[in-house]
Amino acid sequence: MYDTLIASVHVLDGSGTAGHDADVALRDGRIAAIAAPGTLAAGSAMETVDGKGRVLAPGFIDVHTHDDTNVIRTPGMLPKLSQGVTTVVVGNCGISAAPVTLRGDPPDPMNLLGERQDFQYPSFADYTRAVEAARPAVNVAALVGHTALRNNHMDRLDRKAGAGEIEAMRAQLREALAHGAIGLSTGLAYASAYEADTAEVKALAEVLDEFGALYTTHLRSEFAAILQAMEEAYEVAAHARVPLVVSHLKCAGAGNWGRTTEVLASLEGAGRLQPVGCDCYPYSASSSTLDLKQVTSDFRIDITWSTPHPEQAGRPLADIAADWGVPLLEAAARLQPAGAVYHGMREDDVQRVLKHRLTMIGSDGLPNDPHPHPRLWGAFPRVLGHYSRDLGLFPLAQAVHKMTGLSAARFGLAERGLVRQGYHADLVLFDPLTVKDQATFSEPVQASSGIDAVWVNGVLSYRDGVASGRRAGRWLPRSGDLRASFAGGMPE
């Protein structure tokens, strides 16, 4: 007897190959059988779901999140579950909830993850135990943040680390990797890590080699110096002999528009010598803390939160400055600490990166923003609906691959990311004709349409717009040496 039969469904298995019609049966959290339509009798399952006219795909893997504390504090994880995400990778951009010991308020940009009381995990093992106890609705895998390590061992972050501090960070990173961390992330563009030189990062990355772990990086610059920043990333990963993922690859700033052609050529060139990849979110606007260095009148900047002026959340910075009768920069300084959405990319650049064979999909959503970027709720359906179906940027099978099979291979998520017999039953059922992101910049907290059902480890967790309340997510430790499982991407 099967637990669930999903009958007469069109399967896109996550490999990028063309789909096929099938019956898919689940039992004990795994995919128990895949057979021709009508082969598996409805009476052989405790529950039968009619999949006619629907696509069944592996549950989406969000490789770039900042859900570190939210998987524990808000374990229902509706923003992700409602768009078909069944696994989140936390600890990106150099910031992670663990291992962390604060001496005061979390430094920028660690404050994106929560307030001081939300950082309760001085060791990585403490964090893994907390995730397991919370039993979130989605699976969780984690990177260790470079900025978090710096915070733990340095008196201030606006300088290089000394030899003793680097050794202490290496020891803490080694302990986390031994407890299943996927790898190390850096956020070298932020003031809290910008003064870290390449030698510091290399010294930490050497520890990754011992475990076959991954190096991911928010580049030191995504503006004019992006090619130099990419060269630094290649150098670090090559030195450590580990795979590299460039986070949310983009060409930011009006003076940088159109340069994705040369940026992607750089990535291709590096890929001939070492394992590299990137992730991307499907929007031409970014979101982070409000950075005075990025304040400009070249494009619109929207405020998402402000500690001294919370009433300004959701408003354009230019309107706030006009109301106050002050220049943009002064208004921004008054709002700090704050968050912002920067409409600083060009759409053709976004499409070029999204389409590239080395690109995975990640939302980079910020769940603690009172007025979040719409990517938090809509990133994955936006790829399926707007970019694949409506614009024809790539076939639906390739869109699914970019958020499932490719991601699972690169991040070492064993027996996930593909619809295969014996694999964990992380699955999403969606309507290819209606799947669509509903979240907008003005109304960002809206669930997507066309997501019919989501199973996490075989448990029906979301159906017809409603979460079931059955939380079946698990902590996912790194599986093996990622150098062996790292996949290059779609064949050209």
Secondary structure, 3 states (H helix, E strand, C coil): CEEEEEEEEEECCCCCCCCEEEEEEEECCEEEEEECCCCCCHHHEEEEEECCCCEEEECEEECCCCCCCHHHHCCCCHHHHCCCEEEEEECCCCCCCCCCCCCCCCCCCHHHHCCHHHCCCCCHHHHHHHHHHHCCCCEEEECEEHHHHHHHHCCCCCCCCCHHHHHHHHHHHHHHHHCCCCEEEEECCCHHHHCCCHHHHHHHHHHHHHHCCEEEEECCCCCCCHHHHHHHHHHHHHHHCCCEEECCCCCCCHHHCCCHHHHHHHHHHHHCCCCEEEEECCCCCEEEECCHHHCCCCCCEEEEEECCCHHHCCCEHHHHHHHHCCCHHHHHHHHCCEEEEECCCCHHHHHHHHHCCCEEECCCCCCCCCCCCCHHHHHHHHHHHHHHHHCCCCCHHHHHHHCCHHHHHHCCCCCCCCCCCCCECCEEEECCCCCECCCCCCCCCCCCECEEEEEECCEEEEECCEECCCCCCCECCCCCCHHHHCCCCCCC
